Every structure is written in structure tokens, then in C-alpha cells.
């Protein structure tokens, strides 16, 4: 059984590209007052995307691939800042 993203590549564009754009926008606006609004839109989009995956004939594997892809982007967005070398703690 193939993934629905392979059978219907336009669905991959309609689901994965907006997810990438919303994650990037949330990263850029993380310290702005619009950051919370983008996060809420991101959650709403993910809910709608999972619903569309189910409607288009996707299964658990398709939803799992989408959620794993999205969680990797979210983890990259929230990685800790690199520590500065040198200097002593005072």
C-alpha cells in the first residue's frame, strides 16, 4: 500500500507546503504579538490537514508521516540556542 502522498502528489503540495510555511512564520514571529495567532492558525491547519488526509483515502501511515514531519519541524524551531564559549560565570 502506497502513501496517499505518493498516489496524489498534489495533496502533498496542499498539505506539506503550507505546514512548512506556517512553521517558518511561527519561527520568525516567535517574539511578536502575532506569534500566538500564527501558532493557533498552525494548530487549526494541522487539524484540517489530518481531516483532509482521511477524506482523500489516507490511513494511519499517512497521518503518521504528516505528524512526524511536522514534529521534526517544530523540534527544529524550538532547539536551544548555542552556548557562547569563553568567559566565566559571575
Rosetta constraint file for C-alpha pairs under 8 A:
AtomPair CA 2 CA 6 HARMONIC 6.50 0.50
AtomPair CA 2 CA 7 HARMONIC 6.78 0.50
AtomPair CA 3 CA 7 HARMONIC 6.54 0.50
AtomPair CA 3 CA 58 HARMONIC 7.13 0.50
AtomPair CA 3 CA 61 HARMONIC 7.12 0.50
AtomPair CA 3 CA 62 HARMONIC 5.87 0.50
AtomPair CA 4 CA 8 HARMONIC 5.77 0.50
AtomPair CA 4 CA 9 HARMONIC 7.87 0.50
AtomPair CA 4 CA 11 HARMONIC 7.84 0.50
AtomPair CA 4 CA 53 HARMONIC 7.81 0.50
AtomPair CA 4 CA 56 HARMONIC 7.62 0.50
AtomPair CA 4 CA 57 HARMONIC 6.99 0.50
AtomPair CA 4 CA 58 HARMONIC 5.45 0.50
AtomPair CA 4 CA 62 HARMONIC 6.50 0.50
AtomPair CA 5 CA 9 HARMONIC 5.29 0.50
AtomPair CA 5 CA 10 HARMONIC 7.83 0.50
AtomPair CA 5 CA 11 HARMONIC 6.16 0.50
AtomPair CA 5 CA 12 HARMONIC 5.15 0.50
AtomPair CA 5 CA 62 HARMONIC 7.46 0.50
AtomPair CA 6 CA 12 HARMONIC 7.99 0.50
AtomPair CA 8 CA 12 HARMONIC 7.18 0.50
AtomPair CA 9 CA 13 HARMONIC 6.68 0.50
AtomPair CA 10 CA 14 HARMONIC 6.25 0.50
AtomPair CA 11 CA 15 HARMONIC 6.01 0.50
AtomPair CA 12 CA 16 HARMONIC 5.44 0.50
AtomPair CA 12 CA 17 HARMONIC 7.49 0.50
AtomPair CA 13 CA 17 HARMONIC 5.40 0.50
AtomPair CA 13 CA 18 HARMONIC 7.89 0.50
AtomPair CA 14 CA 18 HARMONIC 6.73 0.50
AtomPair CA 15 CA 19 HARMONIC 6.42 0.50
AtomPair CA 15 CA 49 HARMONIC 6.08 0.50
AtomPair CA 16 CA 20 HARMONIC 6.26 0.50
AtomPair CA 16 CA 66 HARMONIC 7.66 0.50
AtomPair CA 17 CA 21 HARMONIC 6.24 0.50
AtomPair CA 18 CA 22 HARMONIC 6.00 0.50
AtomPair CA 19 CA 23 HARMONIC 6.15 0.50
AtomPair CA 19 CA 42 HARMONIC 7.41 0.50
AtomPair CA 19 CA 45 HARMONIC 7.69 0.50
AtomPair CA 19 CA 46 HARMONIC 7.54 0.50
AtomPair CA 19 CA 70 HARMONIC 7.10 0.50
AtomPair CA 20 CA 24 HARMONIC 6.15 0.50
AtomPair CA 20 CA 70 HARMONIC 7.96 0.50
AtomPair CA 20 CA 73 HARMONIC 7.63 0.50
AtomPair CA 21 CA 25 HARMONIC 6.06 0.50
AtomPair CA 22 CA 26 HARMONIC 6.03 0.50
AtomPair CA 22 CA 38 HARMONIC 7.06 0.50
AtomPair CA 22 CA 42 HARMONIC 5.93 0.50
AtomPair CA 23 CA 27 HARMONIC 6.19 0.50
AtomPair CA 23 CA 42 HARMONIC 7.41 0.50
AtomPair CA 23 CA 73 HARMONIC 6.83 0.50
AtomPair CA 23 CA 74 HARMONIC 6.93 0.50
AtomPair CA 23 CA 77 HARMONIC 7.66 0.50
AtomPair CA 24 CA 28 HARMONIC 6.21 0.50
AtomPair CA 25 CA 29 HARMONIC 6.00 0.50
AtomPair CA 25 CA 38 HARMONIC 7.11 0.50
AtomPair CA 26 CA 30 HARMONIC 5.60 0.50
AtomPair CA 26 CA 35 HARMONIC 5.76 0.50
AtomPair CA 26 CA 38 HARMONIC 5.81 0.50
AtomPair CA 26 CA 39 HARMONIC 6.25 0.50
AtomPair CA 27 CA 77 HARMONIC 6.07 0.50
AtomPair CA 29 CA 33 HARMONIC 7.76 0.50
AtomPair CA 29 CA 34 HARMONIC 6.44 0.50
AtomPair CA 29 CA 35 HARMONIC 4.75 0.50
AtomPair CA 29 CA 38 HARMONIC 7.95 0.50
AtomPair CA 30 CA 34 HARMONIC 7.95 0.50
AtomPair CA 30 CA 35 HARMONIC 4.86 0.50
AtomPair CA 30 CA 36 HARMONIC 7.73 0.50
AtomPair CA 31 CA 35 HARMONIC 6.53 0.50
AtomPair CA 33 CA 37 HARMONIC 7.74 0.50
AtomPair CA 34 CA 38 HARMONIC 6.27 0.50
AtomPair CA 35 CA 39 HARMONIC 6.21 0.50
AtomPair CA 36 CA 40 HARMONIC 6.27 0.50
AtomPair CA 37 CA 41 HARMONIC 6.22 0.50
AtomPair CA 38 CA 42 HARMONIC 6.00 0.50
AtomPair CA 39 CA 43 HARMONIC 6.29 0.50
AtomPair CA 40 CA 44 HARMONIC 6.24 0.50
AtomPair CA 41 CA 45 HARMONIC 6.00 0.50
AtomPair CA 42 CA 46 HARMONIC 6.20 0.50
AtomPair CA 43 CA 47 HARMONIC 6.32 0.50
AtomPair CA 44 CA 48 HARMONIC 6.27 0.50
AtomPair CA 45 CA 49 HARMONIC 5.93 0.50
AtomPair CA 46 CA 50 HARMONIC 6.15 0.50
AtomPair CA 47 CA 51 HARMONIC 6.34 0.50
AtomPair CA 48 CA 52 HARMONIC 6.15 0.50
AtomPair CA 49 CA 53 HARMONIC 6.13 0.50
AtomPair CA 50 CA 54 HARMONIC 6.38 0.50
AtomPair CA 50 CA 63 HARMONIC 6.26 0.50
AtomPair CA 51 CA 55 HARMONIC 6.29 0.50
AtomPair CA 52 CA 56 HARMONIC 6.04 0.50
AtomPair CA 53 CA 57 HARMONIC 6.58 0.50
AtomPair CA 53 CA 58 HARMONIC 5.14 0.50
AtomPair CA 53 CA 59 HARMONIC 7.68 0.50
AtomPair CA 53 CA 62 HARMONIC 7.19 0.50
AtomPair CA 53 CA 63 HARMONIC 6.93 0.50
AtomPair CA 54 CA 58 HARMONIC 4.93 0.50
AtomPair CA 54 CA 59 HARMONIC 6.46 0.50
AtomPair CA 58 CA 62 HARMONIC 5.63 0.50
AtomPair CA 58 CA 63 HARMONIC 7.32 0.50
AtomPair CA 59 CA 63 HARMONIC 6.56 0.50
AtomPair CA 60 CA 64 HARMONIC 6.00 0.50
AtomPair CA 61 CA 65 HARMONIC 6.12 0.50
AtomPair CA 62 CA 66 HARMONIC 6.27 0.50
AtomPair CA 63 CA 67 HARMONIC 6.07 0.50
AtomPair CA 64 CA 68 HARMONIC 5.95 0.50
AtomPair CA 65 CA 69 HARMONIC 6.02 0.50
AtomPair CA 66 CA 70 HARMONIC 6.12 0.50
AtomPair CA 67 CA 71 HARMONIC 5.98 0.50
AtomPair CA 68 CA 72 HARMONIC 6.13 0.50
AtomPair CA 69 CA 73 HARMONIC 6.50 0.50
AtomPair CA 70 CA 74 HARMONIC 6.22 0.50
AtomPair CA 71 CA 75 HARMONIC 6.02 0.50
AtomPair CA 72 CA 76 HARMONIC 6.18 0.50
AtomPair CA 73 CA 77 HARMONIC 6.19 0.50
AtomPair CA 74 CA 78 HARMONIC 6.34 0.50
AtomPair CA 75 CA 79 HARMONIC 6.10 0.50
